[in-house]
Amino acid sequence: PEPAVLTAKDTCTDAFVSYTESKTEGDCSGRYTLTRTWTASDECRNENVFTQTINVSCLPNIFNGISPNGDGINDTFVIGGIDCFPNNTVRIFNRYGAKVYEKKGYDNVTNPFEGISDGRATVLKGEKLPTGTYFYTLEYDDNGKQVQRSGYLYISNQ
């Protein structure tokens, strides 16, 4: 957010307001802390300081389509910012509600969903899932609060 513009009045002399802002990176991409400081001072050496701290955290950005054809473009199910929420579970279901994939601690690097079955009743383990619309749930811990998001995922195997 944009910082406020502060003014100050003083009985000694005109007051001067200075502003500084610093950004401290957090433990993952998308998390950081902004520290804003306003200092009002006058020629009589009176000074007043106001500090504002803003903790910024992103929400997971869930992409809803994959084409796992090996061309390096959209080959996996990407959840932007998932590294900020390592305590998570991703589940993917087919249109009949059968679970075809589940992963605890999902991330986009070491264990991304590539459109391959986990070996449920409909498709054998290790086989590509057919083209179509699937549904996902994402459960994650956000600073002690359990959050669940859901939506659709389209897989194109053509």
DOZALUM-599794 format. One record per residue (C-alpha): residue in one letter; x, y, z. Coordinates in pm, whole numbers, plus 50000, padded with zeros to 5 digits. Layout:
BEGIN
AXYZ...
END
This chain:
BEGIN
P500005000050000E501005035649941P502395053750246A500375081350408V501435117550365L501795132550712T501855168850812A502885183351147K502245216351326D504455230551595T504465261451818C508265265551803T508925266751427D507715249951114A507935212351144F509735190850891V508485155250825S510875129450686Y509935094650567T511915062350528E510865027650422S512734994750441K511824960350311T512944928150483E512554896150283G510704867850455D511254830550462C509874824950110S508974843349792G505994866049841R506494871550214Y508174902850339T507924930350600L507724967550525T508864991150799R507865027250747T509075055350970W507925091450977T509905116451184A508565151251258S511155175951391D511565213251440E514375238351497C513895235951875R515045199551859N511605185651931E511085152651755N508245128051720V508605094151548F505875071551415T506705036551288Q504385013951090T505134977051031I503304958250755N503664920550718V502904910150360S502034874350268C500794862049934L498034836949873P498754806349661N498164813749292I496674782149145F496934776448771N494164754748628G495534737948319I498344714148227S499484698147903P501994671548012N503484665247668G507144670647757D507594703847575G508524722047898I505434744347884N502624737948135D503794702048186T502974702748559F500324715948797V501814748648925I500754765549246G502514799049270G503704807549620I503184772249756D506684773749907C505224798150164F502894770550283P504934738350315N502344722050543N499854714550263T497974686650091V496884685649726R494214661249608I492974657049252F489714639849161N488234628948831R484764639648719Y483204610448907G484804620749236A487424593149241K490744604949384V493484601049123Y496304619449304E497264630149655K500444646249784K501284660250127G503924687550120Y503244695649753D505724718149578N506414727849219V509954713949208T510454680349377N507014664549343P504734682749099F501624666448953E502354656648591G498964642348494I499894607248604S497624585248816D498474575549173G496944541549104R493314544549201A490324524649077T489964542148741V493494544348599L496464522048682K499344536848878G501894554348660E499594558548360K498674591948206L495244604348296P492914610148001T492244644947869G489454661848060T488384683048352Y489494672848700F488944689249036Y491524697649301T491514706149669L494394724249836E494574724450213Y497294744750382D498264760350711D498494798350706N500084808951036G498004784051237K494804788451037Q493674759050823V492624770450476Q490984749750202R490694760249839S489254740849550G488684744349179Y489024727348846L492094715348658Y492034707948287I494454681448158S495214681347786N497084650347669Q496934658347300
END
